[in-house]
Amino acid sequence: MGRGKIEIKRIENSTNRHVTYSKRRNGLFKKAQEINVLCDAKVSVVVVNSSNKMFEFCSSNTTLANQLQSYQDISRTKLWDAKHEDLSKEIERIDNENKSMQIRLRHLNGEDVTSLHLPELASLEATLDTGLRRVRNWKMEEFDKITQRDQDLEDENKRLRFMLQQQEMGMAVAAMDSNVRDQYQQQMPFSFRVQPNQPNLHERM
């Protein structure tokens, strides 16, 4: 028996509708690919489901943008207004600038320089020299900062060691009896002598 004819109408069951949509979409894209291969045709298909999710197929010998442009040229139907055309030109300009910058960056890295003429090579050399000087100057500034920071840390370390030494000597003197302390203080440098009214502290420098 042959298959019965299916009535074409909206499928009410959401699950069945989603399954049918996926199958029919894949079948449509497959047919589009077959037309492209068999007939050397430029094919583009855009499908948007009820959730505004877009799927598209475009044959390898064209792009969707080119297809839309061809449609506009052949049908004489204006798809874009002046605002969109200006935006398209701006995008093209930015894209060209980006490509130019990428080429410039390759030249600065020493790549693809064989295609440059003598004036371009001279300009590139001057740019590299300027950049090298800036890098070296910045490197020296960073080196000076690190050297100064190390010196500051060393000075602080010396100061703390001196203070600790004074504190330890003051504590040692304070622990002596009075006769021994008086005799010891007479032999100590003045800066390390303990003050009579503050037996646990040393005189500050």
Secondary structure in CASP SS format (residue, H / E / C, confidence):
PFRMAT SS
TARGET T0000
AUTHOR 0000-0000-0000
METHOD secondary structure of the structure
MODEL  1
M C 1.00
G C 1.00
R C 1.00
G C 1.00
K C 1.00
I C 1.00
E C 1.00
I C 1.00
K C 1.00
R C 1.00
I C 1.00
E C 1.00
N C 1.00
S H 1.00
T H 1.00
N H 1.00
R H 1.00
H H 1.00
V H 1.00
T H 1.00
Y H 1.00
S H 1.00
K H 1.00
R H 1.00
R H 1.00
N H 1.00
G H 1.00
L H 1.00
F H 1.00
K H 1.00
K H 1.00
A H 1.00
Q H 1.00
E H 1.00
I H 1.00
N H 1.00
V H 1.00
L H 1.00
C H 1.00
D C 1.00
A C 1.00
K C 1.00
V C 1.00
S E 1.00
V E 1.00
V E 1.00
V E 1.00
V E 1.00
N C 1.00
S C 1.00
S C 1.00
N C 1.00
K C 1.00
M E 1.00
F E 1.00
E E 1.00
F E 1.00
C E 1.00
S C 1.00
S C 1.00
N C 1.00
T C 1.00
T C 1.00
L H 1.00
A H 1.00
N H 1.00
Q H 1.00
L H 1.00
Q H 1.00
S H 1.00
Y H 1.00
Q H 1.00
D H 1.00
I H 1.00
S H 1.00
R C 1.00
T C 1.00
K C 1.00
L C 1.00
W C 1.00
D C 1.00
A H 1.00
K H 1.00
H H 1.00
E H 1.00
D H 1.00
L H 1.00
S H 1.00
K H 1.00
E H 1.00
I H 1.00
E H 1.00
R H 1.00
I H 1.00
D H 1.00
N H 1.00
E H 1.00
N H 1.00
K H 1.00
S H 1.00
M H 1.00
Q H 1.00
I H 1.00
R H 1.00
L H 1.00
R H 1.00
H H 1.00
L H 1.00
N C 1.00
G C 1.00
E C 1.00
D C 1.00
V H 1.00
T H 1.00
S H 1.00
L C 1.00
H C 1.00
L H 1.00
P H 1.00
E H 1.00
L H 1.00
A H 1.00
S H 1.00
L H 1.00
E H 1.00
A H 1.00
T H 1.00
L H 1.00
D H 1.00
T H 1.00
G H 1.00
L H 1.00
R H 1.00
R H 1.00
V H 1.00
R H 1.00
N H 1.00
W H 1.00
K H 1.00
M H 1.00
E H 1.00
E H 1.00
F H 1.00
D H 1.00
K H 1.00
I H 1.00
T H 1.00
Q H 1.00
R H 1.00
D H 1.00
Q H 1.00
D H 1.00
L H 1.00
E H 1.00
D H 1.00
E H 1.00
N H 1.00
K H 1.00
R H 1.00
L H 1.00
R H 1.00
F H 1.00
M H 1.00
L H 1.00
Q H 1.00
Q H 1.00
Q H 1.00
E H 1.00
M H 1.00
G H 1.00
M H 1.00
A H 1.00
V H 1.00
A H 1.00
A C 1.00
M C 1.00
D C 1.00
S H 1.00
N H 1.00
V H 1.00
R H 1.00
D H 1.00
Q H 1.00
Y H 1.00
Q H 1.00
Q H 1.00
Q H 1.00
M C 1.00
P C 1.00
F H 1.00
S H 1.00
F H 1.00
R C 1.00
V E 1.00
Q E 1.00
P C 1.00
N C 1.00
Q E 1.00
P E 1.00
N E 1.00
L E 1.00
H E 1.00
E C 1.00
R C 1.00
M C 1.00
END
